Amino acid sequence: MEFPAASFDAVVSLYALIHANDLLALGVLQALFAAGVSVPGEVALVGYDDIEFAAAAAVPLTSVRQPAFRMGRTAAELLIEETGEEAEDHQHRRIVLQPELVVRDSTFAARPGA
């Protein structure tokens, strides 16, 4: 991944970048490193998914971890409820599972002037 250095002029004035997933965040981390932008010194990075590579990056990536096992189990239980013998009694409902913020080195530096 290669970006012109001018692309990062605006990034330096930001405090943090939050990405939709860890792979995007890791790509941005690599591009920032190539452009000479310090992470977390100048910009903090956060990803989403907490893939294994997040902890193993040159600067370990802060990420949001979803309760994947619980999500899968809940989805299977709901599917069985909706298609099983008692499907007529099934009631749709909203289920909210709590994610976890896994803080690593990509968000540790103090902001200048803070």
C-alpha positions, 0 to 999 in steps of 0.5 A, spaced: 500 500 500 503 506 497 500 513 499 503 520 497 506 523 503 501 529 502 495 525 503 498 525 510 498 532 511 491 532 514 492 526 518 497 529 523 492 534 525 487 528 527 488 524 534 485 518 532 483 513 526 477 508 528 477 503 522 471 498 521 476 492 521 483 490 524 485 489 517 484 496 514 487 499 521 493 494 520 494 497 512 493 504 515 498 503 520 503 500 515 502 506 510 503 511 516 509 508 518 512 508 511 510 516 511 513 517 517 507 518 522 508 516 529 503 511 532 501 512 537 505 518 538 502 523 533 495 518 531 492 513 535 489 507 531 483 502 533 481 497 529 475 492 530 474 484 530 481 483 534 484 478 529 490 475 531 494 479 527 492 485 531 496 483 537 502 481 533 503 488 529 509 492 529 505 497 534 500 492 537 493 494 535 487 496 540 481 493 537 474 492 539 473 484 540 466 481 539 463 475 543 464 471 537 462 464 540 456 467 544 454 470 537 454 464 534 451 460 540 445 465 540 444 465 533 443 457 533 439 457 538 434 463 535 434 459 529 432 452 532 427 456 536 424 459 529 424 453 525 423 447 531 417 444 533 415 450 537 416 455 531 409 458 532 410 460 539 417 464 537 417 471 538 422 475 535 426 479 540 432 484 540 439 481 543 444 486 544 451 483 546 457 487 549 463 488 545 470 489 549 475 494 548 482 491 548 487 496 549 494 495 546 500 500 544 496 503 538 493 508 543 497 509 549 501 515 547 499 522 551 497 528 546 502 534 545 499 539 550 495 535 554 
